[in-house]
């Protein structure tokens, strides 16, 4: 599971569960960790060492979808956290990355056109290569579908359903939008380093159950169930290599601002009743 900031009660509940955890550094704290190795060390002591190994931390995400001038803090914060983990003897056990959205790519269609938009992502990719950490990416076919001109994308192609859409790209055939988006990220990483070993971990993906014409319980259940069934098989560029993916989100966020659909990505309602069933 993924926590967007340290929460004591949740971390205590996770103790001994064996559940792998992505722990975020809240966006507002990234500049402090970037500017001070000692602050990064204190963050690791308070939020990681305090609970490890009882809590099975997998990754630390330095911010979520950071944009604009704040991106200059990502790599320095990652380096300081890596140093802090090394000093604590945890550099091999817990990897440091950052969670990005798809618009870090200047182009993504077809997947072979994938390339990073900004120079900071080249720095991120090179650092991840050197540490063996994955790139965390928030991948939403829903937003790609709703953001495209009407009729440009078949909704079935976005839902992993049978579709007349097949994208042929340099010997790779894409029958769903998710695979195309993920492979565009792999192409971008390879353009930074042709020998790149950086894996892409899907740190968020999902489909809302209400709030727009395509945001229905049926579509949300279809997307999320098909995703769970699909990720074991990899992508056309990485067949047979299972994809680590995190469904967004556990609960509907009834108090969240913005578009109505943003409040309906959860598998459960705030009262813990299921929005729809799903099998893992």
C-alpha positions, 0 to 999 in steps of 0.5 A, spaced: 500 500 500 501 507 499 501 512 504 502 519 502 505 522 508 507 518 515 501 516 519 503 513 526 496 509 527 497 506 520 504 505 521 503 501 527 497 497 524 502 495 519 507 492 524 508 485 522 503 485 517 508 483 511 504 488 507 509 492 502 509 500 503 511 506 499 512 511 504 511 518 501 515 525 503 509 530 503 511 535 497 511 541 502 517 537 506 521 536 500 525 542 499 527 541 507 530 534 505 533 537 499 537 543 503 539 539 509 542 532 509 541 532 517 534 533 516 533 527 511 537 523 516 532 525 522 526 524 517 529 517 516 530 516 523 523 518 525 519 515 519 523 509 517 527 506 522 522 507 528 518 502 524 523 498 521 523 492 520 516 491 523 513 495 517 515 492 510 517 499 507 519 498 499 520 505 497 520 512 499 517 517 494 520 524 494 513 527 493 507 526 488 507 529 481 511 535 483 511 540 478 514 547 476 520 550 479 519 545 485 522 539 481 529 542 482 529 539 489 527 532 487 534 529 486 537 533 492 532 530 496 533 523 493 540 523 494 540 526 501 535 520 503 539 515 500 545 517 504 541 517 510 538 510 508 546 508 507 548 511 514 542 507 517 544 500 514 538 500 509 540 502 502 539 495 500 532 494 503 529 501 501 529 504 495 528 512 494 524 514 488 519 520 486 512 519 483 511 522 477 505 523 472 504 522 465 506 529 462 513 528 464 513 525 457 513 530 451 510 525 447 507 518 448 504 516 442 506 511 439 510 508 445 516 509 441 515 516 441 516 516 449 521 522 451 522 526 457 520 533 457 524 536 462 532 536 464 530 534 471 527 527 469 534 525 465 537 527 472 532 522 476 533 517 471 540 517 471 540 517 479 535 511 479 539 507 474 545 508 479 541 506 485 537 500 482 530 504 484 524 504 480 521 510 477 514 511 480 509 513 475 501 515 476 498 512 470 491 513 468 488 511 462 481 514 464 484 521 464 487 520 457 481 518 455 477 523 457 482 528 455 482 526 448 477 529 443 471 525 443 471 519 439 479 519 439 480 513 444 475 507 444 473 506 451 474 499 451 481 500 449 482 504 455 478 499 459 482 492 457 476 490 453 476 487 446 476 493 441 477 494 434 483 499 436 490 496 435 496 500 435 502 497 431 509 500 433 515 498 431 513 490 432 509 491 438 502 491 438 498 494 443 491 492 445 490 497 451 492 504 453 495 502 459 500 498 456 502 503 451 502 508 456 507 504 461 511 502 455 512 510 453 515 511 460 520 505 458 522 508 452 523 515 455 528 511 460 532 507 454 533 514 451 536 517 457 540 510 457 540 505 452 542 500 458 537 502 463 535 497 468 530 502 471 523 498 472 517 502 472 512 501 478 505 504 477 504 508 484 497 510 482 492 507 477 484 507 477 478 509 474 472 513 478 465 510 479 461 517 478 462 524 476 462 524 469 459 520 463 464 514 463 465 514 470 460 509 472 461 503 477 461 498 471 467 501 468 470 502 474 470 495 476 471 493 469 478 497 469 480 495 476 479 488 475 482 487 468 488 491 471 489 486 477 488 480 472 493 483 466 499 486 470 502 479 471 503 478 464 507 485 463 507 489 456 509 488 449 516 491 450 516 487 457 512 480 456 512 476 461 515 481 466 509 482 472 508 489 473 507 492 480 501 496 481 497 500 486 490 501 485 488 508 487 484 509 491 482 505 497 477 510 499 472 515 496 475 522 498 468 525 499 471 531 502 476 532 496 476 538 492 476 539 484 472 535 479 466 530 482 470 524 479 476 526 483 471 524 489 469 517 487 476 513 485 475 509 491 474 501 492 470 503 499 466 508 501 468 513 507 463 508 511 467 502 509 462 499 505 464 497 498 463 501 492 463 494 488 467 487 489 473 486 486 478 479 486 485 480 487 
